[in-house]
């Protein structure tokens, strides 16, 4: 099965699983934290789950910019990951 996948598909399948795993790690870390860091980690975890979903959609559409809503969702996920990731790291 893997020999039939293009490099694009292989990388995207990896990301479909990678981002939700990172999201789970954020949720596990949130259990140990106090507010507001807990909330930030939960939002970050949820964002990683959605970002993994966008990779699955990319596999179906063949591009990260088609349809236009996928481009917007990717941009929102990336900006949220950067924003909340910096906040979490700053609060260390």
N, C-alpha and C positions, 0 to 999 in steps of 0.2 A: 504494500500500500504506500509506504513512504517513498518508494522509487518513482511513483507516478506524480508526486507533488513537485511543483516548481519551487524555486528558492523563496519566492514571494509567499506562496501558500505555506511552506514549511515554517518560515519565520512567523507568519501570522498565527498559525496554530500554536506555536510556542508562546506567543504573547497572549492568546486566548486563555491560557492556563497561568502564565506568569503574573499578570496584573491582579487577578483575584487572589492568588496566593499572597502577594504583597498586601492586598486589602485585608486579608485574614490576619496577617501579622500586625497591621495597624489596629484592628479591633482587639486583638489579644493584648497589645500594649495599652490600649485605652482602658481595659479592665483594671489595670494597676495604677492609673493616673487619677488625678483630681481635676475638677473643673478649673479653668476653661480648656485645659490641654486635652481632657477626655473628649470634649465635643469636637475639637479640631481633629483629633485622631480618628474619630468616627466619621467625620465628613471626608477626611482623606481616604479612609478605608472604602467608603461607599463610592468615592470617585474612582478608585482603582478598579472596583468591580464593574462600573459602567464603562471604563476605558477598555477593559477586557471584552465587554460586549461589543464595543465599536470595532474591535479587531475581527470578531466573528462576522459582523455585518460587512466589513471590508472583504472577507473571503467570498461573500455572496455577490457583492457588487463589482469586485475587481479593483477598487480604488478607494482611497481614504477621503476623497473629495466628492464622490458621487454616491448618493444624491446630496444635494446641497445641505440638507439637515444633518448628514453625517459629518460634513466639514465643520459645521457649527458645533455639534456635539463634541468632536475631537478638540476643537479650540477651547470650549468650556472646560473639558476635562484637563487639558494641559495647563490652562491658566489656574484652575483650582488646585492641581497638584503642586504647581510652583508656589502659589500663594500660601496654602496651608502647610506645605512642606517646609517653607522658610519659617513660618510661624512656629511650627513644632520644634524645629531645630534651634530657633532663637530662644525658645522657652526652656531649653535643656538646662 
